Amino acid sequence: MTNTALPLPPKGYDQEYMNRLIRQISFALNKANAAVPLTVGSDLSGQIAGYPVSGLTIVNVPTSSTDLLPGSVWSDGGVLKIVS
């Protein structure tokens, strides 16, 4: 997940600080509201990166569990199964 730490406040009002603060808050809100469909191959690691997902499409799903690691998804005649 991207670091979106807010800037530290100055002792008095500072217009540049307020501008940076508003930009950071806007960025965080836009990111939180940007739910997008996700299409992946066989590896989900690092692809979601903290973004909300509105749908999931998995392509190239194996049709056998042979040689798959535990936790892997495979299709058994159109039924998704997870290797235990």
SEFIMAR-654428 format. One record per residue (C-alpha): residue in three letters; residue number from 0; z, x negated, y negated. Coordinates in steps of 0.001 Angstrom, whole numbers, plus 500000, padded with zeros to 6 digits. Example, Ala and Ser with C-alpha at 12.3 -4.5 7.8 and 13.67 -1.06 7.14 Angstrom:
BEGIN
R   rest    nr       zz       xx       yy
R    ALA     0   507800   487700   504500
R    SER     1   507140   486330   501060
//
This chain:
BEGIN
R   rest    nr       zz       xx       yy
R    MET     0   500000   500000   500000
R    THR     1   499142   498704   496530
R    ASN     2   502055   497627   494351
R    THR     3   502217   500052   491435
R    ALA     4   505466   498816   489915
R    LEU     5   506044   500180   486439
R    PRO     6   506321   497673   483596
R    LEU     7   509847   496840   482472
R    PRO     8   510821   498573   479207
R    PRO     9   511337   496577   476018
R    LYS    10   514588   496920   474030
R    GLY    11   512846   499034   471360
R    TYR    12   509815   501346   471329
R    ASP    13   506612   499430   471982
R    GLN    14   503278   501231   471857
R    GLU    15   501609   498780   474271
R    TYR    16   504429   499303   476778
R    MET    17   504015   503080   476528
R    ASN    18   500243   502731   477038
R    ARG    19   500777   500598   480174
R    LEU    20   503408   503015   481468
R    ILE    21   501113   506021   481003
R    ARG    22   498223   504173   482722
R    GLN    23   500436   503291   485717
R    ILE    24   501759   506840   486048
R    SER    25   498220   508259   485728
R    PHE    26   496972   505830   488377
R    ALA    27   499766   506831   490782
R    LEU    28   499156   510557   490231
R    ASN    29   495389   510204   490680
R    LYS    30   495936   508246   493888
R    ALA    31   498356   510860   495223
R    ASN    32   495906   513676   494453
R    ALA    33   492821   511936   495836
R    ALA    34   492909   513282   499388
R    VAL    35   489628   512327   501005
R    PRO    36   488159   512723   504479
R    LEU    37   488509   509619   506632
R    THR    38   485922   508455   509145
R    VAL    39   486919   505596   511426
R    GLY    40   485697   503767   514459
R    SER    41   488136   502442   517015
R    ASP    42   490631   500798   514620
R    LEU    43   492711   502677   512025
R    SER    44   494764   499664   510949
R    GLY    45   494615   498968   507233
R    GLN    46   492081   501698   506463
R    ILE    47   494365   504422   505134
R    ALA    48   496306   502181   502725
R    GLY    49   498683   504847   501510
R    TYR    50   496057   507387   500468
R    PRO    51   496500   511006   501555
R    VAL    52   493875   512140   504044
R    SER    53   492338   515622   504056
R    GLY    54   490481   515287   507340
R    LEU    55   489782   512794   510108
R    THR    56   486574   512043   511978
R    ILE    57   486684   509506   514785
R    VAL    58   483343   508033   515818
R    ASN    59   482433   505985   518902
R    VAL    60   485381   507295   520926
R    PRO    61   485534   505650   524366
R    THR    62   484926   508012   527306
R    SER    63   487163   506088   529681
R    SER    64   490646   504640   529389
R    THR    65   489630   501539   531347
R    ASP    66   490700   498336   529532
R    LEU    67   492189   500262   526575
R    LEU    68   495560   499283   525136
R    PRO    69   498495   501716   525097
R    GLY    70   498179   504050   522106
R    SER    71   494376   503981   522195
R    VAL    72   492480   507277   521960
R    TRP    73   489733   508188   524417
R    SER    74   487697   511310   525214
R    ASP    75   487959   512977   528618
R    GLY    76   485079   515466   528535
R    GLY    77   485686   516302   524862
R    VAL    78   489500   516375   525139
R    LEU    79   491155   513543   523240
R    LYS    80   493766   511662   525223
R    ILE    81   496066   508768   524360
R    VAL    82   496612   505840   526709
R    SER    83   500321   505556   527550
//
